[in-house]
Amino acid sequence: MALGAAFVLSGAYNVAASVRHFDITNKLIKLTLRRSIDTHSAFVKVPNLDDADLVRLGARHFANGCQPCHAAPGSRQNPIVAGMYPSAPPLGAKVDDWEQDELFWIVRHGLKFTGMPQWAGDGRDDEVWAVVAFLRELPGMSEQRYNELAGSAGSRSGFTLEVADDELFAQCITCHGDDATPPVSAIVPSLNGQKPAYLRRALEEYALDLRQSGMMEPLAAALSSEQIVDLSGRFAGMARQPHGRETPEEGSASARERGKQIAMQGIPRQNVPACSSCHGGASAPTFPSVAGLSKTYLATQLRLFRKGTRGGSAYGQIMQSVAQKLTDAQIDDVSAYLAAEMALPSSEATAHAEPTR
């Protein structure tokens, strides 16, 4: 111990990235890393990842958030990143070294002393699984296949802000769609015709870490106030249309009828107000229009509210208190009804007052 302390305190060990570890040090670090990931991922439950929507969404995030360090099929690693120690490896050759639960744990929690960060959105395991679904397909993927999945995001290295407003908007519609193209996945909301005040609020909440998303927080935090206003206005100015990734028939007719009762009348015995009291035609401009969004997106968000993941703002706390009173079946029913509608009329119930920030 004395010799070890003397060695550490002497400063003789070279910590420069230009000098590699001793072989024994490297082996011990890799063994510790492997055993730690294996142990801590042991209780991760892997969901069904055989979903093209998950793969497409994961590809878009990989292009924006992972490609700048790890490169992608058909691209070369940035020399600056290659100079890191340890350097971020091209993942196509490494994914098969790990099980799916281990990949989830690495993406979700990051790795100490490697430059690999934890996922920015606290509690957003649903987003992490989209990345894992894409990574499963990455080994041996051709450049053409990658470009098909990543779309225009794959042609650049990361989300770029130093561009004209039109190009910045084009980067956003890569995932959210526009008048001609639906969102990349049913997990992603269409923003067409959404209220501009709500869109501004959402981006501001992402930027302030009041709303959790490992995909949206890094992007929103880098936007200027002028860019937030411009993007919100552009999406709000487009005509609302069906989501495109799901059909109105998602969910049975009986489920949609039960969902209609919840949306228009609420569930008095559970103290659940009608959705239309806040999200109907006469609602406040900072409350979103929810009719016509995908069933998958709506159900996911309601479960995030119920879990408390989306309770960071005054607005989120309103929905959190409502969602916590809903069962899984009720969430699925009301989501099926709302997804099948293009507009939600006002109810006779009194709408909530707009909360104070």
N, C-alpha and C positions, 0 to 999 in steps of 0.2 A: 504493500500500500504506500509506503514511504517513497519507493522508487517511482511508482505510478504518479504520485502527487508531484514529485520533483520534475518528472517529464512534462506533465501538464502545465505546471507553473513556469517552467523554463521557456515556454513558447517555441520549443524546437519543432513541434509538429506543424507542418506547413498546411494551412487551411485554404490556400489559393485554389480556385477552380481549375487553374492550368496544371495542377499537380494531382495525379490520381492517388486514391487511398492505397495503403499497403494491401496486399492480397488478402491477408488474414482479416484486416478491417473490413474490406469489401464483402468477404464471405459472411462475416458476422452480421453486418448490416442487412444483407439480403435474406439471411436466415431469420433474423428478427422480424423483418418486414413480412416475409411469407407467413410465419407462424402467427403474427398479430392479425393479419387480414383473415386468415383461416379461422382463428378463434372468434373474432368480433363479428364475422359475417355468418356465424353458425346458425343464428336464429332468424335470419332474413328469409321471409317467405316470398318466393318468386311467383308473380302473377302470370297470367297467360300473355305472352309477348308476341303471339302470332297474329299481329294486327298491323295491316299496312299503314294505318293512320299513325300508329306509334313510330314506325320506322321512318316515315316521311318527316314527322315532327322532330325526331331525334337527329335526322340528317341535317335539317335546317339549323338546329342549335349547334351541332358539331361544326358546321361551316362557320358560324358566327363566333363561337366560343372556344372551340378546341383546335380547329385547323391552324390558327396562327402559330401554335406551338408544335402540334403533333403532325402537321402536314396532312395530306389527303391523297387518294389515288390520282396520279398524274401531276402532282405538285412536289416541289422540293422543300425541305425544311429550311427555315430562315437561318442564316449563318450565326446570327446572334443567339438564337435559341439553341443551336447546336453547340455553342460555346458554354452553355450551362453545365454544371456538374452536380448531380447527374443530369444529363440532357433528357428532354422529353422525347420518348421513343416514338417512331412511326407506329401507330397502334395496329395497323393491319397485320403486322408480324408478331404482336404481343397478346392480342385478345384471347387467342386459343389457350394461353397459359393460365387463364383464370376461369372459374365457374361463374355463372350468371349472378349468384348472390354476392360473390366477391367483387365482380365488376360494379354492382350497385353500391357496395360499401365504399369502394375507392372513389367513385364519382360523387357520392353523397358526402363523404367525410374528408376527402383529400388525403395527402400524405405529408407528414412532417419532413422538413429538410430536403424537399424535392422541388419545390415551386408549384406543386399540384394543390390548388386551393379547394376548400370545401364548397359545396353547392351554396350559391348565394341566397336562395329562397328557403328560409327555415320552414320545415314541415312539408315541403313540396316534393314528396317522394314520387308523386305521379309524373312529374317532369323528369326526374332522374331515370325512371323506368323507360321513358321514351328514348333517352340516349342509349341505355343498355340494349333496347330492341334494335337500334341501328348498329351498335357495335357488334352484335352477333353476326350481322351480315357483312361486316367490313373486311374480314380476311379474304383475300383473293378478289376483291371487288374491282371491276374495271373502272377506268376513268369515265367512260360513257355512262355506266350504271350510277356512279356517284353523282355525276352532273344531273341525271334524271331525278334523283332523290333530293339533292340539295338545291336544284333550280338555280336561279341567278346568284343565290348566296354562295354556291360552290365556286363561282368564277372570281371571287375576291377573297381576301384573307381577313375575315372579321367584319363587324358592323362598322361602317365608316360614316363619321359625322361631317368631315370636312368636304362636303359636296354641295351641289346646288339643291334647293328644296325639292325639285322634281325627282332627283335621284334618291334623296333621303326617303321620300314617300314611296318610291319604287322598292326600296329595301324593306319597308314595313309591309307592303302588300305581298312580299314573298311568302309571308306566313299568313297574313290576315285576309288576303284576297282583295278584289275590287269589283267593279261592275261586270267584268268579263270572266273573272276567275274566282272560284270559291276558295275559302281558307284551305291551307295545306292539309288540315286534319280536323276531324269533328271535335277534337279536344280544344281547338283554337276558335275564339269567337269571331264571327263576322262583325266588322265595325261599320259597315255601310249604313248610313242614315241614323247612326247613334247620336244622342244628344251631345253637342260640343262641350257643354259645361261638364257633363259626366266624363267625357274622354280626357279633358284637361285635369279633372280631379283624379282620375285613375293614374295618369302618368305622374302627377305630382306625388301621389301616395307611394307609387313604386320608387320614385327617386328618393323619398324620405324614409324608406324602409318601413312604411306603415302597411304596405300590402306586399305579400311575399310571392316572389317568382324569380327563380334563378335565371330564367330567360329574359324577363322584362326589366328587372331591377338594374342590371348593368347598363342597359340601353337607355332607360329613362333618366338615370342619374347623370348621363353625359349630355342630355338635351338642354338647350337654352330655353328660357321662357318663350322666346319668339318662335322657336321650333315647335314647342308644345302647342302653342296656339295655332300655328299653321297646319300641323298634322291633324289636330282635332277638327279644324274646319274642313279640311279636305275629305276626311272620312265622313263627317256629318253631311256633307254636300252630295254624297252618292245615294242613289235610291236603294232602299232596303229590298232584299230579295231572299228567297229560301237559302238556307245554309249551303246546300249543294252536296255535302258529304253524307247526309242522311236524308231520308225521305220523310214526309209527314206521316207515313204509315208506321214509323218506328213506335212500337208499343201498340197494344190492342185497342180496339174502339172502346171497350169497357174501361181500360186504364185511362184513356184520354177523358172519358166522361167523369170518372172519379177525380181526375186532375182538374177538370173544369170547375167542379164544386169547390175545390181548394182555392183555385185562382180567383174565382169570382165571389165566393161567399166565406172562405176561410174554414176553420174547424173550431167552432165555438167551444166545444167540450175540452179542447186542448189549448184554448186561448191562443189560437193561431189566426192572425188577421188575413183577410183576402189579399192576394198578391196585387190585385188591381188597385187596392187602396193607395199603394205607393208607386206602382209601375204602370198604372193605366194612363189613359190619354191626357188627364189633367194633372199628372204628377209633377213634382218639382223638377227643374232642369238638371239638377245634380243627381237625380235618381235615374238609373239606366232603363232603357227600353229592353225588355227581356224576351218578348214574343218573337218567334222566328229564329232564335238561336238554337244550336243543336241540342238534342236531348242529352248527349254525352257531356257536353260542356256544362249545361245547366245542372245536371245531377252531380257532376264533379265539384262545382262551386258550392252547391248547397251542403255537400258533405264536408268541404273545407271550412265553411262557416260553422257547421255543427261541431267540428273538431276544435275550433278556436283558432285555426291557422289564419283565417281572414277576419280577425277581430281587432286589428291594430288601430283602426280609425273609429271615429264616432259613427260613421255610416256603417262600417263593418260590424260594430257592436249591435246595431239595430237588427241586422240580418242574423247575427249569431244567436241572439235570443229567440228568434223565430225558428231557425233551423234546428236548434236543440230540442224542439218539441215535435219534430217530424220523425216518423219512422222511415226506414229504407224504402218500404213499399210506397209510402206517401211521396217521398222525394222522386221516385221513378214515375209515379202517376202524374204529378204536377209538371215534371220536366217534359213528359210526353205530350201533354196538352199544350204547353207553352211553345214547344218546338213546332207544333202543327199550325200555330196561329201566326199571322203576319202583323197583327196589332192587337193590343189588349185594351178593351174599353174601360172607362172609369167605372168604379163600383159606387154603390151608394154609401159605402163606408167612408168615414172621415180619414183622409190621408194623414200620414205622419207629418208633423212640422219638420222643416229642414233643420237638422241638428247643427249646433254651434261647434265650430272647429276647436 
